[in-house]
Amino acid sequence: MHRLPLLLALVALGCQGKQETQGKEQAPAAASTTQPQEKKRARPVPEYPAAEAFTQKPLAVGQWIRVAVETKGAPPSQVFVRIVDKEGEAFLYEIESNTPSGTTISQFLVENAASKGFDKSAIRKMRTKQDTGPVQEQTAKEAIVKAAEGVEEFATILNPPDFTKAERKEAKVTAGLFQGCFVYEAEHDQGGVKMKETVFRHPVVPITGFVRSEGTRGSGAAVTKELLEMHETGARSAL
């Protein structure tokens, strides 16, 4: 007589326990329906078509570029090349080098370096600044030539390519995809240290046409430089 109520109670308890278990198993499934965050869309990479010939853009005050420098075994650095002023037909170039050891800024006034190339002996005046130190103006020819050696590695990108030996290849860097770059081998000396590199240039880039280079410095340290950005206006002197 008493077994039937007890049996009904046990069945009811078992059903309740099963419902609680099912509810706990469904909770993670409900959480998994949350929509993932939408990924940010990457900015399109600017593309520049190949040019039939390397015709450098006319120089203009306000033009500037920024270049990244990677040396194997050393922290990265960057270099700004700017056109900050003009005197007659001569343009005032400014090269700012930011390295882990400090910042060096050099200004030099030279006649038409973009077409004739960088020549230390052709500099008419030069000013330099090291970190937070004072601006030093060089007037003597010997002092100018010596001061110019400090920026020769980056000033040589003002030199026009040797078109007779230039190949045509594309280069993809941070600043964009450059089709049909003029590629050639170059060597220069900086304070007794030789630099050999393969240089990519494109005439759409102001001041220098520089896009990318790969080479070695001194005893064989690998050095890569690439264009980060380029502008036709907005250059401001850091001196």
SVG drawing of the C-alpha trace seen along z (x, -y; Angstrom):
<svg xmlns="http://www.w3.org/2000/svg" viewBox="-2 -83 92 85">
<polyline fill="none" stroke="black" stroke-width="0.4" points="0.0,0.0 2.8,-2.4 5.1,-1.4 3.1,-3.3 3.6,-6.8 7.3,-6.1 7.8,-4.9 6.0,-8.0 8.2,-10.2 11.4,-8.5 10.3,-8.8 9.5,-12.5 13.0,-13.1 14.7,-11.3 13.0,-13.5 13.9,-16.7 17.6,-15.7 17.6,-14.9 16.1,-18.3 18.8,-20.1 21.5,-18.1 20.2,-19.0 20.0,-22.6 23.7,-22.7 24.8,-21.0 22.9,-23.5 24.6,-26.6 27.9,-26.3 26.1,-25.8 24.1,-29.0 27.4,-30.9 29.0,-29.6 26.4,-31.4 28.0,-34.8 29.1,-36.4 32.9,-37.0 34.1,-40.6 34.4,-41.8 38.0,-42.0 39.3,-45.4 39.7,-45.9 43.2,-46.4 43.9,-49.6 44.5,-49.0 48.1,-49.2 48.8,-52.1 50.0,-50.9 52.2,-52.8 52.6,-51.8 55.9,-51.4 57.3,-54.4 58.9,-54.2 61.8,-56.3 63.3,-57.5 62.2,-61.2 62.7,-62.6 59.9,-64.8 60.8,-68.5 62.1,-69.5 59.8,-71.6 60.1,-73.0 57.9,-70.9 58.6,-67.5 59.7,-64.8 60.1,-61.0 60.7,-58.7 62.9,-55.6 63.3,-52.6 66.8,-51.2 67.3,-47.6 70.8,-46.5 71.3,-42.8 72.2,-42.6 71.2,-46.2 68.0,-47.9 66.0,-49.5 66.3,-53.2 64.7,-55.7 65.7,-58.6 63.8,-61.6 64.9,-63.4 63.3,-66.8 63.4,-69.9 63.0,-72.8 64.1,-75.9 65.4,-77.3 68.0,-79.9 68.1,-80.9 68.3,-77.6 69.7,-75.7 67.6,-73.7 68.2,-73.2 68.1,-69.5 67.7,-68.2 68.5,-64.7 67.4,-63.6 68.7,-60.3 67.0,-58.7 69.0,-55.8 69.0,-54.1 72.1,-56.1 70.6,-59.4 69.4,-61.9 71.5,-63.7 70.2,-66.4 72.1,-67.8 71.1,-70.6 73.1,-71.3 72.6,-73.7 73.7,-72.2 72.9,-73.0 70.5,-70.5 71.7,-67.4 68.7,-65.4 69.9,-65.5 73.7,-65.9 74.1,-63.7 75.5,-64.3 78.9,-65.9 80.5,-67.0 82.6,-69.6 79.5,-71.2 77.9,-72.1 77.6,-75.8 76.7,-75.8 76.0,-73.2 74.4,-73.1 74.4,-70.1 72.8,-69.3 73.5,-66.3 70.7,-65.3 69.9,-68.3 73.2,-70.1 73.5,-73.5 73.2,-74.0 76.6,-74.2 77.1,-76.0 80.0,-75.0 81.5,-77.7 85.0,-76.5 85.2,-74.1 87.2,-71.5 84.8,-71.6 81.8,-71.1 83.3,-68.1 84.1,-66.5 80.6,-67.1 79.0,-65.8 80.7,-62.4 78.3,-61.8 75.3,-61.8 76.9,-60.5 75.2,-57.1 71.8,-58.6 72.7,-61.6 73.9,-59.3 70.3,-58.3 70.1,-61.7 72.5,-60.4 70.7,-59.4 70.8,-55.7 73.1,-54.3 70.4,-53.6 72.7,-51.6 72.9,-48.9 69.5,-49.2 67.0,-46.3 63.3,-46.6 61.6,-44.9 58.7,-45.5 59.1,-46.3 56.5,-46.1 57.3,-48.2 55.3,-49.9 54.7,-53.0 53.1,-50.8 53.6,-48.6 56.0,-50.1 55.9,-48.5 58.9,-48.6 61.5,-50.0 64.9,-50.8 67.3,-48.4 71.0,-48.7 74.2,-48.0 75.8,-50.9 78.9,-51.3 79.9,-54.2 82.3,-55.0 81.5,-56.5 84.3,-57.4 86.4,-54.5 83.5,-52.0 82.4,-50.6 78.7,-50.0 77.5,-47.8 73.8,-47.6 71.2,-46.8 68.9,-49.9 65.3,-50.1 64.1,-53.5 60.9,-54.8 60.4,-58.3 57.0,-58.8 58.9,-59.2 59.8,-62.8 63.4,-64.1 65.2,-60.8 63.0,-58.2 64.2,-55.8 62.0,-52.8 64.2,-50.1 67.8,-48.8 69.5,-45.7 73.2,-45.4 76.1,-45.0 78.2,-47.5 81.8,-47.0 82.7,-43.4 79.3,-42.1 76.5,-43.4 73.3,-43.1 71.4,-46.4 67.9,-46.8 66.2,-50.2 62.7,-50.7 60.4,-53.6 57.7,-54.1 56.0,-57.2 56.3,-60.0 54.8,-63.5 54.8,-66.4 54.1,-69.0 54.3,-69.5 58.0,-69.2 59.1,-71.2 62.7,-71.6 63.7,-69.8 66.4,-72.4"/>
</svg>
